[in-house]
């Protein structure tokens, strides 16, 4: 249901058009070298936002590998396309870190996190309307092809993620829409880099799923990459290590169980040796037992190394990203833009606090 009211436009030249919402919408997108061709969608995105909202901004977080390409592209685009903020990151950080950097720099009432290379523009209006109806956090869900090994291991991965209280809608994507108070809660709950989706889910606000269909854009676009067993295991490890100590406790219990089994096997071998004289040591059994305990040792070492790496990152006491520079469009919708309402009450129907109307 569309909760947007028809209100007078600020610009008298738009009297013949549909009235715009007075909500300030910030859209954050991340660009790397592989997805640089999707930047051709920026003029369409700004046109779409300009028709629906009286004020908006588009934050383009560019990773290091796309700096040369984007620097030349935005030199031509910024004088022509309004309300773009081009923020150049100093390194090729994880997408969570890049989106978190955009979240900290966004000033809108509603903040949309999306990728231009696969998310349709229409999802923005739908997500913002859902937020206005009382859903502080909107999570996009879409079908992404999965390999057979991934589908087989997926139930185990789901159980492991549930053990650390990671509960997102089925087929959740990177797309998010947050109200201002939800965004403030995420930024106030500590270090949310590398675990942005987890921190959003734990912000205390209910997540509302929003189904949509991924699409292709750009001249050299490709279909969304299928989820593989390797990518799934890598992402699961990252989420578990950065968000919970449960894996460490599980490995400790696993080591304790292995030690107990080793004691029982030793006791059994001793009893057999005492009760029987013609006992031949089985080569296959010996190799099997040695392999089993070697596997336990390697699993334990793997998790310990992950946690040691995490500790090393934490003790550096440095930010997870750095912005080299920021460039803005020469033409802006509102030159004196501030996230404070001019009127005491907003005519828009908005069931969530945006941070400007308290």
N, C-alpha and C positions, 0 to 999 in steps of 0.2 A: 504494500500500500504506500502510495506516495504521500508523504507528510509535508512536502514543501508547499509553502504558501505563495500566493501571487502578490508580490510587494512592488512598490514603485522602484524603478531603476534609478541609480545615482546619476547616470549619464543621460542627458536629455535626448541624445541622438539615438537611444535605444527604445524610444517610446513605442515604436511599432513592433518591437520584438517582445517575446515572453519575458515576464519579470524575472529577475535574478534573485537567488538566495543571498542573504547578507552574510552567510557563513564564510569564514576565511578558511580555505582548503589548501593544505600543503601536500604536494605529491613528491615522494622520494623515489628515485630510480638509480640503479647502479649500472655502470658501464665498464666493461673490460674489453680487451682487444677482440675477443671472439664475438662479442655482441655489439660492436661499434656501429654496424650497419643499421641497427634499430634506431639510431639517433635521427634518422629521417622522419620519424614519427613525432618528434618534438613539436613542430608547428601545428600538426593536427591535434596533439594533446592540449596545447595552449588555446587553440581555437575552441575545442570542446569545453574546456574549463571556463573560458571567457563567456560562453553563451549561457552557462548555468550559474556562475557565481560572480558576485560583485568584486571580489578580491581573491587572489590565489597566488601561489608561488610553486615553481617546479625546481626542486633541488636535484641536480645531476651530480652524483658522486662518481668521479672518474678515477679508476685505478691507474697505477704507474705505467703499465704496459700500453695503455691507450692514450697517454698524455700527448704525444706528438700529433697523432691524428686529430684528437679532440681540440687541441689548441688552435689548429688552423680552421677547423670546422666552426668553432664558436666565434672566432674572429669575424666571420661573415654572418653568423646567425644572431649574435647578441644585439647588434644594432637594429635588427628587423623584428625579432620575435620578443614579445614582452614577458616580463615576470619570470625569467630563467635565472637561477643561481647556479653557476658552474663552480663546483668545489673540487680541486685537484688534490687527490690523496698522494702521500709520499711513498706508498708501497702497494704491492699487490696483496691486500689483506683479504681475509675471508668475507664473504657477502654479509654475514651477521655484523661484522665490525663496520663495514661500509654503511649499512643501513642504520646502525646505532649512531654513527657520526652524523648522518642526516637527521635522525630523530632529535639529537641534541641541538641542532642548528635550526630546526623548523619552528615556526611561530604561529602556525595555523590553529584554528578551532578543531579541525579534524585533519588527521595526518594519515595519508595513504602510502603504503609501501608496496611497490610493484616493479615489474621488469617490462620494459617496452618491447622486448623481443618476443614475448609470449602472452602478455595479458591484454585483453581487449580494453579499449578506452571506456566502454560502457559500464565496466565493472566499478569505476570510480563513483559514478552517480548512484548506482544501486547500493554500494557499500556505505556511502555517506548518508543516504536515506535510512538505511538500517540503523546506523549510529544515532541519528536524530530520533528514531522511534524508541530508543532506550537501550540499545546494545552498545556498550562502551568499546568492545573489541569484536571486530568482524574478521573471521578467518576464511580465506578463499579455499575452496575444495574443487579439485578437477582430476579427471582421469589421466594418469601418466602411464605409458606402457612399462611393463616390468618383465624382466627375464624369468625363466622358469626356476632357476636356483633361488632367486630373490623371493618368489612367491612361496617356495617351500620353507624358507627360513623366516619369513615374515611373522608367523605366529610367535616364534621364540623371541624375535626382536620386540614385538609388541609387549610381550610379558616382561621383558627386561626393562623397557621404557616405563611401563606401569609401575615397576618396583621403585622407580625414582620419582614417581608422581608426575610423569610426563604424559598428559592425556589431551590429545588434540583430536579433532574430528577426522574420520577416515578420509584418506586421500588429501590431507591438508597440504597446501602449497606455501610458497613464500609470501603470497598476497596477504596484507593486513590493512585494516582501517581502524585507527584508534581515536577516541575522543581526547580532548586536551587533558582531562583529569586522569585518564588511563595512561597517557604518555608521561605525565608528571610522576605517576606512581612507579612506572618502569624505571625512569631515570633516578628515582629516589631510593631504589632498593639495592644499591651497591653496583658492583662491576657487572654490567650486562653485556659487555663485549664477548664474542664467541658463544654466547648463549641467549641471544635476543629473543628467539621464539619461546624459550623456556621461561625467561623473565616476564614476557608478556602474558604467558599462560598462568604464571604465579602472581600476577599483579593484584589478584583479588576480584577482578571483574570477569563476569561470565563471558565465554567465547561463543559467538553465534556463527554457525557455518553458513557460507554463501557459495552455493554451487555455481560454477561457470565453466566455459569451455576455453581451453588454451588455443591460441592461433599463431600463425606465422606472419612475420613482417620483415620488411627489408629485402633488397635484391638478392642477397646471398644467405637468406635465413634457412635454417634447417629445422626439422621436427624436434620437439622436446626430446632430450636424450632419455633413453630407457633406463630405469633403475636397475642396477646390476647388484650382484651379491657383494662385490668389492666395495662399491660406493655405499651400499647399505650398512655393511660392517664398519666402514670407516666413519660414517656419520653417527652410528650408534655408539661407537667408542668415544667419539668427541663429546656427544651429549652426556654420556654417563660420567666420563672423567671430569668434565668441567662443571657438572651440576650436582654431584652426589658422591658421598664416600661409601655408598652401598657396595660398589664393585670391590673396593678394598676389603670390606668386611666379608664379602662372599668368597674372595680368594683366600682370606685367612681361614675361613671355615673349610674351604676345599683342601688347604694344606693340612689342617688338623685332621680331617677325615682320611687323607692319604697316609698320614703318620699312623693313625689308628689301624688302618688296613695293613700297613707294613709290619706293625707289631703282631697282628694276628697271623700274618703269613709266616713270620719268623717263628712264632710259637708253634704253628702247625708243623713247620719243617723240623723243629726240634723234637716234637712228640713222635713224629713218624720215624725219625732217626733213632730214638730211644726204644720204640716198640718193635721196629723191624730192622733186620740185619741186611737184607738184600734190596736196598733201596738205590735205584739209579736216578741220578739227577737229570731232570728233563731239560733238554736244551731249549725247546720251544717255549716251555713255561718260564724259563729264566729270562729269555729275550723279551717275552710278553710283559713280564713284571717290570723289567728295566725300562722298557719303552713307556709303560704307563706312568711310572714315577718321573721319568724324564719329561714327559708331556706336562705333568703337573708343575714341575720346576720351571719349565719355559713359560707356561701361562702366568705363573706368579711373577716371574721376572718381567714379563710384558706389561702387566698392570703396574708393577712397581716403577718401571721406567717411565710410564705415562704420568704417574703421579709426581715423580721426581722432576720431570719436565715441567709440569704445572707449577710446582713450587718455585722452580727457577724463574719462570715467567712472572710469578706474583712478587717475588722479592726484588725484582728490578725496579718496582715502584714507578712505572712509567705508563703513559697512556698507550692504548693499543693502536692508535692511529695518529697521524699528523696531517694537517691540511697545508699544502704548499702555498696555495693562494686561492682567492675567490674572485670570480668575475661575474658581473650582473648585466642583465639586459639594459640597454640605454633607455628604453621606453618601459615604464611601469604603469600599472593601472592606477595605483595610488602612491604618489611620491612620498607622502607622509604616513605610510602604512605603520600602524601600531596595533598590537593585539588588545586594544581597549575599545569598547563600544562608545560611540558618540551619544547615543540615547540611553536612558535608564533602563528601557526594556526593548527587547528585540522582537519584531513581529513574526519571526520564524518559529515554527513549532519545533522545539528541541528538548527532548526529555532527559538529556544528559547534560551535566554541567560542562561547559567548554572551557572554563577558567576565566572567561571575560564577563560572565553575567551572575557572579555570586552576590 
